[in-house]
Amino acid sequence: MNNSLVDLLILKTFKLYNTVSKTPRIIEIEWKKPNTRWIKVNTNGAVNGSPGIAGYGGIFQTYRGFCKGCFAKPLGVLYAFEAELYGVITAVEYAIRFQWTH
């Protein structure tokens, strides 16, 4: 097993996806649209090493799933928590700047 999406789909086909106990685990995540007239933001920070070269990004989507805007930025050497935090802070700053209150 290579811990890939293909492996997850095969395991789900045979209803075996809950019996795998290897680390790292594959977790299926499903995007759900926000309520009407709301904007949803998804952010992520990533690091190569610990600490390591880092970056972060995010995407704003409407309740219909359309991209309202996105951002990405490279960082220096940081820990993963710091990269994640930069993504969240930037998302809040953009929401305030564009007056996206929902």
C-alpha positions in Angstrom: 0.0 0.0 0.0 1.3 3.4 -0.9 -1.2 5.5 1.1 -2.6 7.1 -2.0 -6.1 8.2 -3.0 -6.3 5.2 -5.4 -5.5 2.8 -2.5 -8.3 4.5 -0.5 -10.8 4.0 -3.3 -9.9 0.3 -3.6 -10.2 -0.2 0.1 -13.6 1.5 0.1 -14.8 -0.7 -2.8 -14.2 -3.8 -0.6 -15.4 -2.0 2.5 -12.0 -2.4 4.1 -11.0 1.3 4.6 -11.7 1.2 8.4 -9.5 -1.8 9.0 -6.2 -0.2 7.9 -4.1 0.8 10.9 -0.9 1.9 9.1 0.7 5.3 9.8 0.4 7.7 8.1 -3.3 7.3 7.5 -5.4 8.4 4.6 -8.3 10.5 5.6 -11.0 11.3 3.1 -12.0 14.9 3.2 -15.1 16.3 1.4 -15.6 20.0 0.7 -19.0 21.2 1.8 -20.4 24.4 0.4 -21.2 27.2 2.9 -24.7 28.6 3.6 -26.2 30.9 1.0 -24.4 34.2 0.5 -21.5 33.1 2.7 -17.9 32.8 1.6 -15.8 29.9 2.7 -12.0 30.0 3.0 -9.7 27.0 3.0 -6.0 27.6 4.1 -3.0 25.4 4.3 0.6 25.8 5.4 3.4 23.4 4.3 7.0 22.9 5.4 9.7 20.7 3.9 11.4 19.5 7.1 11.0 20.6 10.7 11.9 23.4 10.6 12.2 23.8 6.9 11.4 25.9 3.8 7.8 26.9 4.2 4.9 28.4 2.3 1.2 28.9 2.7 -1.9 29.6 0.7 -5.7 29.8 0.7 -8.8 30.0 -1.5 -12.1 31.8 -0.9 -15.2 30.2 -2.5 -18.8 31.3 -2.7 -21.7 29.2 -1.6 -22.0 28.1 -5.2 -18.4 26.8 -5.2 -17.0 29.6 -7.4 -13.5 30.9 -6.6 -13.8 34.4 -5.1 -10.0 34.8 -4.7 -6.9 33.0 -3.6 -3.4 33.7 -2.3 -0.1 31.9 -1.9 3.2 33.0 -0.5 6.6 31.4 0.1 8.2 31.8 3.5 11.6 31.3 4.9 12.6 28.5 7.3 9.7 27.9 9.8 7.8 25.2 11.6 4.6 23.8 10.2 2.5 25.5 12.9 3.9 28.9 11.9 3.1 28.3 8.2 -0.4 27.3 9.0 -0.9 30.3 11.2 0.4 32.7 8.5 -2.3 31.2 6.2 -5.1 31.8 8.7 -3.9 35.4 9.5 -3.7 36.3 5.8 -7.2 34.9 5.2 -8.6 37.0 8.0 -6.8 40.1 6.7 -8.3 39.6 3.2 -11.8 39.0 4.6 -11.5 42.3 6.5 -10.1 44.2 3.6 -12.9 43.0 1.2 -15.6 43.3 3.9 -16.5 39.7 3.7 -18.4 39.4 7.0 -20.1 36.1 6.4 
